[in-house]
C-alpha cells in the first residue's frame, strides 16, 4: 500500500472520532473573519460527505454560491442556493442540478481534503479532480478548511499535486 493510500485510510478513521459539527461551526466562524471571504462575491463550496467539514451555514450569507459537479474526469462549477435540488453522483456525492458556469467568475474556492500539511498541500480522495481544476484555473483564492487533527508536517507529493493558497484549521 502506498503512503497516500495509507494516509487516506488513517484520516478517514480519525475523522470518525472528531466532533465534525463543532469543528465545522468553528471553521465557518473563522472563514467569516477572513478578508478573502469578506471580499468574495462568487464562492465555490463543497457539499459535505460523511465526516467532512460542513460549510453549508455560509449559504445564509449574501454571496453567490456554487457547488462542484463532476462529469468523467472534469470538475464543473454550478450555481447553488440554499434549498436547491441536489442529485447523488456516481461517487455518492450530492451535486447540483443546475447548468455549469465558467469558473472564471469565482473569487474564492473551498477545497475539501482528508488531510493537509503546513505547506498548503492537501490529500484528497484520489480522483485528482481538484488538482486538475486548480492547475487549469487560478483566478481565485483557494482554501482548504480542515480539522487541526488532520494536519501533518508534510504530505507525500506527486508532480500533479497542487497546493491551495491557504489551509484553515481549527
MIZA-382571 format. One record per atom (N, C-alpha, C): x, y, z. Coordinates in pm, whole numbers. Layout:
REM residues N
<site><u>X</u><v>Y</v><w>Z</w></site>
...
//
This chain:
REM residues 170
<site><u>85</u><v>-118</v><w>0</w></site>
<site><u>0</u><v>0</v><w>0</w></site>
<site><u>90</u><v>125</v><w>0</w></site>
<site><u>60</u><v>223</v><w>-87</w></site>
<site><u>144</u><v>342</v><w>-91</w></site>
<site><u>110</u><v>437</v><w>24</w></site>
<site><u>195</u><v>537</v><w>44</w></site>
<site><u>180</u><v>628</v><w>157</w></site>
<site><u>49</u><v>705</v><w>153</w></site>
<site><u>10</u><v>751</v><w>34</w></site>
<site><u>-115</u><v>828</v><w>23</w></site>
<site><u>-236</u><v>742</v><w>59</w></site>
<site><u>-238</u><v>620</v><w>10</w></site>
<site><u>-350</u><v>530</v><w>41</w></site>
<site><u>-358</u><v>504</v><w>190</w></site>
<site><u>-243</u><v>480</v><w>252</w></site>
<site><u>-238</u><v>457</v><w>396</w></site>
<site><u>-287</u><v>581</v><w>472</w></site>
<site><u>-242</u><v>699</v><w>430</w></site>
<site><u>-286</u><v>823</v><w>495</w></site>
<site><u>-437</u><v>844</v><w>480</w></site>
<site><u>-490</u><v>812</v><w>363</w></site>
<site><u>-635</u><v>826</v><w>342</w></site>
<site><u>-713</u><v>737</v><w>440</w></site>
<site><u>-668</u><v>615</v><w>455</w></site>
<site><u>-735</u><v>521</v><w>546</w></site>
<site><u>-730</u><v>575</v><w>689</w></site>
<site><u>-612</u><v>621</v><w>730</w></site>
<site><u>-597</u><v>672</v><w>867</w></site>
<site><u>-677</u><v>800</v><w>890</w></site>
<site><u>-678</u><v>889</v><w>790</w></site>
<site><u>-753</u><v>1015</v><w>804</w></site>
<site><u>-903</u><v>989</v><w>813</w></site>
<site><u>-954</u><v>897</v><w>732</w></site>
<site><u>-1097</u><v>863</v><w>738</w></site>
<site><u>-1133</u><v>806</v><w>875</w></site>
<site><u>-1047</u><v>723</v><w>930</w></site>
<site><u>-1073</u><v>666</v><w>1062</w></site>
<site><u>-1069</u><v>774</v><w>1170</w></site>
<site><u>-972</u><v>863</v><w>1162</w></site>
<site><u>-960</u><v>969</v><w>1262</w></site>
<site><u>-1080</u><v>1064</v><w>1257</w></site>
<site><u>-1126</u><v>1097</v><w>1136</w></site>
<site><u>-1241</u><v>1189</v><w>1122</w></site>
<site><u>-1363</u><v>1138</v><w>1198</w></site>
<site><u>-1381</u><v>1007</v><w>1200</w></site>
<site><u>-1497</u><v>948</v><w>1268</w></site>
<site><u>-1496</u><v>975</v><w>1418</w></site>
<site><u>-1377</u><v>1001</v><w>1473</w></site>
<site><u>-1363</u><v>1025</v><w>1617</w></site>
<site><u>-1378</u><v>1172</v><w>1653</w></site>
<site><u>-1379</u><v>1260</v><w>1555</w></site>
<site><u>-1384</u><v>1404</v><w>1579</w></site>
<site><u>-1527</u><v>1454</v><w>1587</w></site>
<site><u>-1547</u><v>1565</v><w>1656</w></site>
<site><u>-1677</u><v>1632</v><w>1661</w></site>
<site><u>-1683</u><v>1727</v><w>1541</w></site>
<site><u>-1712</u><v>1670</v><w>1425</w></site>
<site><u>-1709</u><v>1746</v><w>1299</w></site>
<site><u>-1808</u><v>1861</v><w>1301</w></site>
<site><u>-1922</u><v>1844</v><w>1366</w></site>
<site><u>-2021</u><v>1951</v><w>1375</w></site>
<site><u>-1963</u><v>2074</v><w>1445</w></site>
<site><u>-1899</u><v>2054</v><w>1559</w></site>
<site><u>-1839</u><v>2165</v><w>1634</w></site>
<site><u>-1722</u><v>2225</v><w>1557</w></site>
<site><u>-1640</u><v>2140</v><w>1497</w></site>
<site><u>-1525</u><v>2188</v><w>1419</w></site>
<site><u>-1575</u><v>2269</v><w>1300</w></site>
<site><u>-1677</u><v>2220</v><w>1231</w></site>
<site><u>-1734</u><v>2291</v><w>1116</w></site>
<site><u>-1786</u><v>2428</v><w>1158</w></site>
<site><u>-1856</u><v>2433</v><w>1269</w></site>
<site><u>-1909</u><v>2560</v><w>1320</w></site>
<site><u>-1797</u><v>2659</v><w>1347</w></site>
<site><u>-1689</u><v>2613</v><w>1409</w></site>
<site><u>-1575</u><v>2700</v><w>1438</w></site>
<site><u>-1503</u><v>2744</v><w>1310</w></site>
<site><u>-1494</u><v>2655</v><w>1214</w></site>
<site><u>-1431</u><v>2691</v><w>1086</w></site>
<site><u>-1515</u><v>2796</v><w>1014</w></site>
<site><u>-1646</u><v>2780</v><w>1013</w></site>
<site><u>-1733</u><v>2880</v><w>950</w></site>
<site><u>-1715</u><v>3016</v><w>1016</w></site>
<site><u>-1707</u><v>3019</v><w>1149</w></site>
<site><u>-1683</u><v>3146</v><w>1220</w></site>
<site><u>-1551</u><v>3209</v><w>1176</w></site>
<site><u>-1447</u><v>3127</v><w>1163</w></site>
<site><u>-1317</u><v>3177</v><w>1120</w></site>
<site><u>-1321</u><v>3227</v><w>975</w></site>
<site><u>-1388</u><v>3153</v><w>889</w></site>
<site><u>-1399</u><v>3193</v><w>748</w></site>
<site><u>-1461</u><v>3331</v><w>738</w></site>
<site><u>-1566</u><v>3355</v><w>814</w></site>
<site><u>-1637</u><v>3484</v><w>807</w></site>
<site><u>-1550</u><v>3601</v><w>852</w></site>
<site><u>-1441</u><v>3577</v><w>920</w></site>
<site><u>-1349</u><v>3682</v><w>964</w></site>
<site><u>-1241</u><v>3711</v><w>860</w></site>
<site><u>-1223</u><v>3621</v><w>766</w></site>
<site><u>-1112</u><v>3632</v><w>671</w></site>
<site><u>-1143</u><v>3732</v><w>560</w></site>
<site><u>-1043</u><v>3815</v><w>528</w></site>
<site><u>-1061</u><v>3917</v><w>425</w></site>
<site><u>-1096</u><v>3855</v><w>290</w></site>
<site><u>-1035</u><v>3741</v><w>258</w></site>
<site><u>-1067</u><v>3677</v><w>129</w></site>
<site><u>-1214</u><v>3638</v><w>121</w></site>
<site><u>-1277</u><v>3607</v><w>233</w></site>
<site><u>-1420</u><v>3574</v><w>231</w></site>
<site><u>-1504</u><v>3701</v><w>231</w></site>
<site><u>-1467</u><v>3797</v><w>312</w></site>
<site><u>-1541</u><v>3923</v><w>319</w></site>
<site><u>-1548</u><v>3987</v><w>180</w></site>
<site><u>-1439</u><v>3984</v><w>106</w></site>
<site><u>-1432</u><v>4048</v><w>-26</w></site>
<site><u>-1492</u><v>3964</v><w>-139</w></site>
<site><u>-1510</u><v>3837</v><w>-117</w></site>
<site><u>-1556</u><v>3747</v><w>-225</w></site>
<site><u>-1705</u><v>3768</v><w>-255</w></site>
<site><u>-1737</u><v>3758</v><w>-382</w></site>
<site><u>-1877</u><v>3765</v><w>-426</w></site>
<site><u>-1925</u><v>3629</v><w>-478</w></site>
<site><u>-1835</u><v>3556</v><w>-543</w></site>
<site><u>-1868</u><v>3427</v><w>-604</w></site>
<site><u>-1782</u><v>3317</v><w>-541</w></site>
<site><u>-1849</u><v>3228</v><w>-468</w></site>
<site><u>-1779</u><v>3132</v><w>-383</w></site>
<site><u>-1817</u><v>2988</v><w>-418</w></site>
<site><u>-1716</u><v>2906</v><w>-445</w></site>
<site><u>-1738</u><v>2763</v><w>-467</w></site>
<site><u>-1723</u><v>2690</v><w>-334</w></site>
<site><u>-1832</u><v>2629</v><w>-288</w></site>
<site><u>-1831</u><v>2545</v><w>-169</w></site>
<site><u>-1821</u><v>2400</v><w>-213</w></site>
<site><u>-1817</u><v>2309</v><w>-119</w></site>
<site><u>-1834</u><v>2167</v><w>-149</w></site>
<site><u>-1943</u><v>2116</v><w>-57</w></site>
<site><u>-2024</u><v>2025</v><w>-107</w></site>
<site><u>-2129</u><v>1967</v><w>-25</w></site>
<site><u>-2065</u><v>1856</v><w>57</w></site>
<site><u>-2081</u><v>1859</v><w>189</w></site>
<site><u>-2005</u><v>1766</v><w>273</w></site>
<site><u>-2047</u><v>1620</v><w>259</w></site>
<site><u>-1947</u><v>1535</v><w>251</w></site>
<site><u>-1972</u><v>1392</v><w>262</w></site>
<site><u>-1967</u><v>1359</v><w>411</w></site>
<site><u>-1995</u><v>1236</v><w>445</w></site>
<site><u>-1997</u><v>1196</v><w>585</w></site>
<site><u>-1862</u><v>1225</v><w>652</w></site>
<site><u>-1866</u><v>1288</v><w>768</w></site>
<site><u>-1749</u><v>1323</v><w>849</w></site>
<site><u>-1660</u><v>1429</v><w>784</w></site>
<site><u>-1714</u><v>1502</v><w>687</w></site>
<site><u>-1637</u><v>1607</v><w>621</w></site>
<site><u>-1681</u><v>1743</v><w>676</w></site>
<site><u>-1591</u><v>1841</v><w>670</w></site>
<site><u>-1623</u><v>1976</v><w>715</w></site>
<site><u>-1748</u><v>2025</v><w>641</w></site>
<site><u>-1841</u><v>2081</v><w>716</w></site>
<site><u>-1969</u><v>2127</v><w>662</w></site>
<site><u>-1972</u><v>2279</v><w>661</w></site>
<site><u>-1970</u><v>2337</v><w>543</w></site>
<site><u>-1970</u><v>2482</v><w>525</w></site>
<site><u>-2107</u><v>2536</v><w>488</w></site>
<site><u>-2210</u><v>2454</v><w>492</w></site>
<site><u>-2342</u><v>2496</v><w>443</w></site>
<site><u>-2399</u><v>2617</v><w>515</w></site>
<site><u>-2356</u><v>2644</v><w>637</w></site>
<site><u>-2407</u><v>2763</v><w>708</w></site>
<site><u>-2369</u><v>2891</v><w>634</w></site>
<site><u>-2263</u><v>2887</v><w>555</w></site>
<site><u>-2224</u><v>3003</v><w>476</w></site>
<site><u>-2330</u><v>3040</v><w>373</w></site>
<site><u>-2415</u><v>2945</v><w>335</w></site>
<site><u>-2520</u><v>2972</v><w>236</w></site>
<site><u>-2617</u><v>3080</v><w>283</w></site>
<site><u>-2615</u><v>3111</v><w>412</w></site>
<site><u>-2700</u><v>3218</v><w>465</w></site>
<site><u>-2642</u><v>3357</v><w>439</w></site>
<site><u>-2519</u><v>3364</v><w>392</w></site>
<site><u>-2452</u><v>3492</v><w>369</w></site>
<site><u>-2490</u><v>3549</v><w>232</w></site>
<site><u>-2467</u><v>3678</v><w>217</w></site>
<site><u>-2506</u><v>3749</v><w>95</w></site>
<site><u>-2395</u><v>3737</v><w>-11</w></site>
<site><u>-2389</u><v>3619</v><w>-71</w></site>
<site><u>-2291</u><v>3592</v><w>-176</w></site>
<site><u>-2355</u><v>3499</v><w>-279</w></site>
<site><u>-2292</u><v>3488</v><w>-394</w></site>
<site><u>-2334</u><v>3390</v><w>-494</w></site>
<site><u>-2254</u><v>3263</v><w>-468</w></site>
<site><u>-2326</u><v>3153</v><w>-448</w></site>
<site><u>-2259</u><v>3027</v><w>-417</w></site>
<site><u>-2270</u><v>2928</v><w>-532</w></site>
<site><u>-2172</u><v>2840</v><w>-537</w></site>
<site><u>-2163</u><v>2738</v><w>-640</w></site>
<site><u>-2119</u><v>2609</v><w>-574</w></site>
<site><u>-2156</u><v>2498</v><w>-638</w></site>
<site><u>-2110</u><v>2367</v><w>-594</w></site>
<site><u>-2045</u><v>2297</v><w>-712</w></site>
<site><u>-1951</u><v>2209</v><w>-686</w></site>
<site><u>-1888</u><v>2134</v><w>-795</w></site>
<site><u>-1977</u><v>2020</v><w>-844</w></site>
<site><u>-1961</u><v>1991</v><w>-970</w></site>
<site><u>-2028</u><v>1875</v><w>-1030</w></site>
<site><u>-1921</u><v>1805</v><w>-1114</w></site>
<site><u>-1904</u><v>1677</v><w>-1093</w></site>
<site><u>-1801</u><v>1602</v><w>-1164</w></site>
<site><u>-1865</u><v>1522</v><w>-1276</w></site>
<site><u>-1806</u><v>1534</v><w>-1395</w></site>
<site><u>-1851</u><v>1457</v><w>-1510</w></site>
<site><u>-1726</u><v>1397</v><w>-1574</w></site>
<site><u>-1718</u><v>1266</v><w>-1574</w></site>
<site><u>-1600</u><v>1193</v><w>-1618</w></site>
<site><u>-1480</u><v>1237</v><w>-1534</w></site>
<site><u>-1384</u><v>1308</v><w>-1592</w></site>
<site><u>-1267</u><v>1346</v><w>-1512</w></site>
<site><u>-1256</u><v>1497</v><w>-1491</w></site>
<site><u>-1366</u><v>1568</v><w>-1514</w></site>
<site><u>-1363</u><v>1714</v><w>-1504</w></site>
<site><u>-1458</u><v>1765</v><w>-1396</w></site>
<site><u>-1415</u><v>1870</v><w>-1328</w></site>
<site><u>-1496</u><v>1934</v><w>-1225</w></site>
<site><u>-1561</u><v>2059</v><w>-1286</w></site>
<site><u>-1692</u><v>2066</v><w>-1278</w></site>
<site><u>-1768</u><v>2180</v><w>-1328</w></site>
<site><u>-1821</u><v>2261</v><w>-1211</w></site>
<site><u>-1851</u><v>2388</v><w>-1237</w></site>
<site><u>-1900</u><v>2480</v><w>-1135</w></site>
<site><u>-2045</u><v>2513</v><w>-1165</w></site>
<site><u>-2135</u><v>2485</v><w>-1069</w></site>
<site><u>-2278</u><v>2506</v><w>-1090</w></site>
<site><u>-2335</u><v>2597</v><w>-981</w></site>
<site><u>-2420</u><v>2694</v><w>-1021</w></site>
<site><u>-2484</u><v>2781</v><w>-921</w></site>
<site><u>-2565</u><v>2699</v><w>-822</w></site>
<site><u>-2568</u><v>2747</v><w>-698</w></site>
<site><u>-2644</u><v>2678</v><w>-594</w></site>
<site><u>-2692</u><v>2777</v><w>-489</w></site>
<site><u>-2821</u><v>2764</v><w>-456</w></site>
<site><u>-2880</u><v>2841</v><w>-346</w></site>
<site><u>-2936</u><v>2744</v><w>-245</w></site>
<site><u>-2943</u><v>2789</v><w>-121</w></site>
<site><u>-3000</u><v>2707</v><w>-15</w></site>
<site><u>-3139</u><v>2661</v><w>-58</w></site>
<site><u>-3165</u><v>2533</v><w>-48</w></site>
<site><u>-3295</u><v>2478</v><w>-87</w></site>
<site><u>-3301</u><v>2423</v><w>-228</w></site>
<site><u>-3199</u><v>2451</v><w>-310</w></site>
<site><u>-3196</u><v>2396</v><w>-446</w></site>
<site><u>-3186</u><v>2244</v><w>-441</w></site>
<site><u>-3242</u><v>2182</v><w>-544</w></site>
<site><u>-3241</u><v>2036</v><w>-553</w></site>
<site><u>-3098</u><v>1986</v><w>-580</w></site>
<site><u>-3066</u><v>1873</v><w>-519</w></site>
<site><u>-2938</u><v>1806</v><w>-541</w></site>
<site><u>-2965</u><v>1665</v><w>-590</w></site>
<site><u>-2867</u><v>1608</v><w>-660</w></site>
<site><u>-2877</u><v>1468</v><w>-702</w></site>
<site><u>-2748</u><v>1398</v><w>-663</w></site>
<site><u>-2758</u><v>1269</v><w>-637</w></site>
<site><u>-2639</u><v>1194</v><w>-596</w></site>
<site><u>-2559</u><v>1149</v><w>-719</w></site>
<site><u>-2429</u><v>1177</v><w>-714</w></site>
<site><u>-2342</u><v>1140</v><w>-825</w></site>
<site><u>-2302</u><v>993</v><w>-815</w></site>
<site><u>-2227</u><v>948</v><w>-915</w></site>
<site><u>-2174</u><v>811</v><w>-914</w></site>
<site><u>-2080</u><v>790</v><w>-796</w></site>
<site><u>-2022</u><v>900</v><w>-745</w></site>
<site><u>-1929</u><v>893</v><w>-632</w></site>
<site><u>-2002</u><v>906</v><w>-498</w></site>
<site><u>-2135</u><v>903</v><w>-501</w></site>
<site><u>-2218</u><v>917</v><w>-380</w></site>
<site><u>-2203</u><v>1055</v><w>-316</w></site>
<site><u>-2179</u><v>1157</v><w>-399</w></site>
<site><u>-2168</u><v>1295</v><w>-355</w></site>
<site><u>-2292</u><v>1370</v><w>-403</w></site>
<site><u>-2346</u><v>1455</v><w>-317</w></site>
<site><u>-2460</u><v>1538</v><w>-357</w></site>
<site><u>-2410</u><v>1649</v><w>-449</w></site>
<site><u>-2474</u><v>1660</v><w>-568</w></site>
<site><u>-2433</u><v>1760</v><w>-667</w></site>
<site><u>-2554</u><v>1840</v><w>-712</w></site>
<site><u>-2530</u><v>1965</v><w>-756</w></site>
<site><u>-2640</u><v>2049</v><w>-804</w></site>
<site><u>-2695</u><v>2000</v><w>-937</w></site>
<site><u>-2818</u><v>2038</v><w>-964</w></site>
<site><u>-2882</u><v>2001</v><w>-1091</w></site>
<site><u>-2869</u><v>2114</v><w>-1194</w></site>
<site><u>-2822</u><v>2230</v><w>-1152</w></site>
<site><u>-2814</u><v>2346</v><w>-1241</w></site>
<site><u>-2703</u><v>2328</v><w>-1344</w></site>
<site><u>-2710</u><v>2410</v><w>-1449</w></site>
<site><u>-2611</u><v>2404</v><w>-1556</w></site>
<site><u>-2481</u><v>2473</v><w>-1514</w></site>
<site><u>-2368</u><v>2421</v><w>-1561</w></site>
<site><u>-2238</u><v>2479</v><w>-1524</w></site>
<site><u>-2219</u><v>2621</v><w>-1578</w></site>
<site><u>-2135</u><v>2697</v><w>-1507</w></site>
<site><u>-2094</u><v>2830</v><w>-1549</w></site>
<site><u>-1942</u><v>2831</v><w>-1556</w></site>
<site><u>-1887</u><v>2939</v><w>-1609</w></site>
<site><u>-1741</u><v>2950</v><w>-1620</w></site>
<site><u>-1677</u><v>2967</v><w>-1482</w></site>
<site><u>-1575</u><v>2888</v><w>-1451</w></site>
<site><u>-1503</u><v>2905</v><w>-1324</w></site>
<site><u>-1432</u><v>3040</v><w>-1313</w></site>
<site><u>-1421</u><v>3110</v><w>-1424</w></site>
<site><u>-1352</u><v>3239</v><w>-1423</w></site>
<site><u>-1425</u><v>3345</v><w>-1342</w></site>
<site><u>-1552</u><v>3320</v><w>-1307</w></site>
<site><u>-1626</u><v>3417</v><w>-1226</w></site>
<site><u>-1596</u><v>3403</v><w>-1076</w></site>
<site><u>-1531</u><v>3295</v><w>-1038</w></site>
<site><u>-1509</u><v>3267</v><w>-896</w></site>
<site><u>-1404</u><v>3360</v><w>-834</w></site>
<site><u>-1430</u><v>3399</v><w>-709</w></site>
<site><u>-1334</u><v>3476</v><w>-630</w></site>
<site><u>-1267</u><v>3388</v><w>-526</w></site>
<site><u>-1340</u><v>3285</v><w>-483</w></site>
<site><u>-1296</u><v>3203</v><w>-371</w></site>
<site><u>-1343</u><v>3059</v><w>-392</w></site>
<site><u>-1252</u><v>2965</v><w>-368</w></site>
<site><u>-1283</u><v>2823</v><w>-383</w></site>
<site><u>-1243</u><v>2750</v><w>-256</w></site>
<site><u>-1338</u><v>2680</v><w>-196</w></site>
<site><u>-1309</u><v>2593</v><w>-82</w></site>
<site><u>-1286</u><v>2452</v><w>-134</w></site>
<site><u>-1174</u><v>2393</v><w>-95</w></site>
<site><u>-1132</u><v>2264</v><w>-146</w></site>
<site><u>-1132</u><v>2162</v><w>-32</w></site>
<site><u>-1209</u><v>2053</v><w>-46</w></site>
<site><u>-1213</u><v>1953</v><w>61</w></site>
<site><u>-1084</u><v>1872</v><w>67</w></site>
<site><u>-1062</u><v>1810</v><w>183</w></site>
<site><u>-941</u><v>1728</v><w>198</w></site>
<site><u>-960</u><v>1627</v><w>310</w></site>
<site><u>-886</u><v>1519</v><w>299</w></site>
<site><u>-878</u><v>1421</v><w>408</w></site>
<site><u>-768</u><v>1459</v><w>506</w></site>
<site><u>-664</u><v>1525</v><w>455</w></site>
<site><u>-553</u><v>1573</v><w>538</w></site>
<site><u>-489</u><v>1690</v><w>465</w></site>
<site><u>-409</u><v>1767</v><w>539</w></site>
<site><u>-338</u><v>1880</v><w>481</w></site>
<site><u>-205</u><v>1896</v><w>553</w></site>
<site><u>-112</u><v>1969</v><w>488</w></site>
<site><u>15</u><v>1993</v><w>556</w></site>
<site><u>40</u><v>2142</v><w>571</w></site>
<site><u>151</u><v>2175</v><w>635</w></site>
<site><u>180</u><v>2314</v><w>668</w></site>
<site><u>238</u><v>2393</v><w>551</w></site>
<site><u>248</u><v>2330</v><w>435</w></site>
<site><u>291</u><v>2399</v><w>314</w></site>
<site><u>173</u><v>2418</v><w>218</w></site>
<site><u>52</u><v>2398</v><w>268</w></site>
<site><u>-74</u><v>2419</v><w>194</w></site>
<site><u>-107</u><v>2311</v><w>92</w></site>
<site><u>-41</u><v>2197</v><w>103</w></site>
<site><u>-80</u><v>2083</v><w>20</w></site>
<site><u>-190</u><v>2006</v><w>91</w></site>
<site><u>-272</u><v>1939</v><w>13</w></site>
<site><u>-383</u><v>1863</v><w>70</w></site>
<site><u>-383</u><v>1722</v><w>14</w></site>
<site><u>-444</u><v>1635</v><w>89</w></site>
<site><u>-463</u><v>1498</v><w>43</w></site>
<site><u>-611</u><v>1482</v><w>18</w></site>
<site><u>-646</u><v>1462</v><w>-109</w></site>
<site><u>-786</u><v>1443</v><w>-145</w></site>
<site><u>-822</u><v>1296</v><w>-144</w></site>
<site><u>-927</u><v>1264</v><w>-217</w></site>
<site><u>-977</u><v>1127</v><w>-218</w></site>
<site><u>-912</u><v>1042</v><w>-326</w></site>
<site><u>-827</u><v>1103</v><w>-409</w></site>
<site><u>-751</u><v>1026</v><w>-506</w></site>
<site><u>-798</u><v>1039</v><w>-650</w></site>
<site><u>-905</u><v>1113</v><w>-674</w></site>
<site><u>-955</u><v>1129</v><w>-810</w></site>
<site><u>-882</u><v>1235</v><w>-890</w></site>
<site><u>-819</u><v>1330</v><w>-823</w></site>
<site><u>-744</u><v>1435</v><w>-891</w></site>
<site><u>-829</u><v>1548</v><w>-947</w></site>
<site><u>-960</u><v>1548</v><w>-919</w></site>
<site><u>-1049</u><v>1649</v><w>-977</w></site>
<site><u>-1009</u><v>1791</v><w>-938</w></site>
<site><u>-984</u><v>1812</v><w>-810</w></site>
<site><u>-948</u><v>1947</v><w>-764</w></site>
<site><u>-808</u><v>1985</v><w>-809</w></site>
<site><u>-714</u><v>1891</v><w>-813</w></site>
<site><u>-579</u><v>1923</v><w>-862</w></site>
<site><u>-585</u><v>1970</v><w>-1007</w></site>
<site><u>-661</u><v>1901</v><w>-1089</w></site>
<site><u>-674</u><v>1942</v><w>-1230</w></site>
<site><u>-743</u><v>2077</v><w>-1240</w></site>
<site><u>-846</u><v>2097</v><w>-1159</w></site>
<site><u>-920</u><v>2224</v><w>-1159</w></site>
<site><u>-828</u><v>2339</v><w>-1117</w></site>
<site><u>-754</u><v>2320</v><w>-1009</w></site>
<site><u>-663</u><v>2425</v><w>-960</w></site>
<site><u>-549</u><v>2451</v><w>-1058</w></site>
<site><u>-506</u><v>2349</v><w>-1130</w></site>
<site><u>-400</u><v>2366</v><w>-1230</w></site>
<site><u>-450</u><v>2446</v><w>-1350</w></site>
<site><u>-578</u><v>2428</v><w>-1383</w></site>
<site><u>-634</u><v>2495</v><w>-1501</w></site>
<site><u>-677</u><v>2639</v><w>-1472</w></site>
<site><u>-727</u><v>2664</v><w>-1353</w></site>
<site><u>-779</u><v>2796</v><w>-1318</w></site>
<site><u>-706</u><v>2848</v><w>-1195</w></site>
<site><u>-668</u><v>2975</v><w>-1199</w></site>
<site><u>-601</u><v>3034</v><w>-1083</w></site>
<site><u>-645</u><v>3178</v><w>-1060</w></site>
<site><u>-767</u><v>3207</v><w>-1097</w></site>
<site><u>-821</u><v>3343</v><w>-1087</w></site>
<site><u>-889</u><v>3369</v><w>-953</w></site>
<site><u>-869</u><v>3281</v><w>-857</w></site>
<site><u>-940</u><v>3291</v><w>-729</w></site>
<site><u>-846</u><v>3254</v><w>-615</w></site>
<site><u>-891</u><v>3280</v><w>-495</w></site>
<site><u>-821</u><v>3235</v><w>-375</w></site>
<site><u>-873</u><v>3095</v><w>-343</w></site>
<site><u>-783</u><v>3002</v><w>-313</w></site>
<site><u>-824</u><v>2865</v><w>-279</w></site>
<site><u>-789</u><v>2836</v><w>-133</w></site>
<site><u>-884</u><v>2774</v><w>-64</w></site>
<site><u>-871</u><v>2749</v><w>80</w></site>
<site><u>-915</u><v>2607</v><w>111</w></site>
<site><u>-837</u><v>2538</v><w>192</w></site>
<site><u>-876</u><v>2406</v><w>242</w></site>
<site><u>-914</u><v>2418</v><w>389</w></site>
<site><u>-1043</u><v>2406</v><w>421</w></site>
<site><u>-1086</u><v>2406</v><w>561</w></site>
<site><u>-1074</u><v>2264</v><w>617</w></site>
<site><u>-1010</u><v>2251</v><w>733</w></site>
<site><u>-984</u><v>2116</v><w>785</w></site>
<site><u>-963</u><v>2119</v><w>936</w></site>
<site><u>-996</u><v>2009</v><w>1000</w></site>
<site><u>-970</u><v>1996</v><w>1143</w></site>
<site><u>-820</u><v>1992</v><w>1168</w></site>
<site><u>-774</u><v>2060</v><w>1271</w></site>
<site><u>-630</u><v>2064</v><w>1300</w></site>
<site><u>-573</u><v>1925</v><w>1325</w></site>
<site><u>-656</u><v>1834</v><w>1371</w></site>
<site><u>-611</u><v>1696</v><w>1395</w></site>
<site><u>-572</u><v>1624</v><w>1267</w></site>
<site><u>-614</u><v>1678</v><w>1153</w></site>
<site><u>-586</u><v>1616</v><w>1023</w></site>
<site><u>-473</u><v>1688</v><w>948</w></site>
<site><u>-403</u><v>1777</v><w>1019</w></site>
<site><u>-288</u><v>1847</v><w>961</w></site>
<site><u>-160</u><v>1775</v><w>1001</w></site>
<site><u>-72</u><v>1758</v><w>904</w></site>
<site><u>56</u><v>1691</v><w>928</w></site>
<site><u>170</u><v>1782</v><w>883</w></site>
<site><u>290</u><v>1747</v><w>922</w></site>
<site><u>407</u><v>1827</v><w>887</w></site>
<site><u>424</u><v>1837</v><w>735</w></site>
<site><u>427</u><v>1721</v><w>668</w></site>
<site><u>445</u><v>1721</v><w>522</w></site>
<site><u>381</u><v>1596</v><w>463</w></site>
<site><u>297</u><v>1618</v><w>364</w></site>
<site><u>231</u><v>1507</v><w>294</w></site>
<site><u>320</u><v>1455</v><w>182</w></site>
<site><u>305</u><v>1328</v><w>145</w></site>
<site><u>373</u><v>1280</v><w>24</w></site>
<site><u>314</u><v>1352</v><w>-97</w></site>
<site><u>399</u><v>1387</v><w>-192</w></site>
<site><u>352</u><v>1465</v><w>-308</w></site>
<site><u>395</u><v>1402</v><w>-438</w></site>
<site><u>314</u><v>1434</v><w>-538</w></site>
<site><u>348</u><v>1395</v><w>-675</w></site>
<site><u>346</u><v>1521</v><w>-760</w></site>
<site><u>400</u><v>1514</v><w>-879</w></site>
<site><u>415</u><v>1632</v><w>-964</w></site>
<site><u>282</u><v>1700</v><w>-995</w></site>
<site><u>173</u><v>1625</v><w>-995</w></site>
<site><u>43</u><v>1682</v><w>-1030</w></site>
<site><u>-33</u><v>1738</v><w>-910</w></site>
<site><u>20</u><v>1724</v><w>-789</w></site>
<site><u>-46</u><v>1778</v><w>-670</w></site>
<site><u>-31</u><v>1930</v><w>-668</w></site>
<site><u>-142</u><v>1998</v><w>-650</w></site>
<site><u>-144</u><v>2144</v><w>-649</w></site>
<site><u>-181</u><v>2192</v><w>-509</w></site>
<site><u>-103</u><v>2285</v><w>-455</w></site>
<site><u>-135</u><v>2334</v><w>-322</w></site>
<site><u>-240</u><v>2445</v><w>-330</w></site>
<site><u>-311</u><v>2463</v><w>-220</w></site>
<site><u>-408</u><v>2572</v><w>-211</w></site>
<site><u>-338</u><v>2694</v><w>-153</w></site>
<site><u>-404</u><v>2809</v><w>-164</w></site>
<site><u>-345</u><v>2932</v><w>-112</w></site>
<site><u>-338</u><v>2931</v><w>40</w></site>
<site><u>-441</u><v>2872</v><w>102</w></site>
<site><u>-448</u><v>2869</v><w>249</w></site>
<site><u>-502</u><v>2735</v><w>298</w></site>
<site><u>-455</u><v>2697</v><w>417</w></site>
<site><u>-516</u><v>2589</v><w>494</w></site>
<site><u>-579</u><v>2658</v><w>614</w></site>
<site><u>-708</u><v>2639</v><w>636</w></site>
<site><u>-774</u><v>2698</v><w>752</w></site>
<site><u>-813</u><v>2585</v><w>845</w></site>
<site><u>-747</u><v>2580</v><w>960</w></site>
<site><u>-774</u><v>2470</v><w>1053</w></site>
<site><u>-805</u><v>2523</v><w>1191</w></site>
<site><u>-895</u><v>2455</v><w>1259</w></site>
<site><u>-927</u><v>2485</v><w>1400</w></site>
<site><u>-936</u><v>2354</v><w>1475</w></site>
//
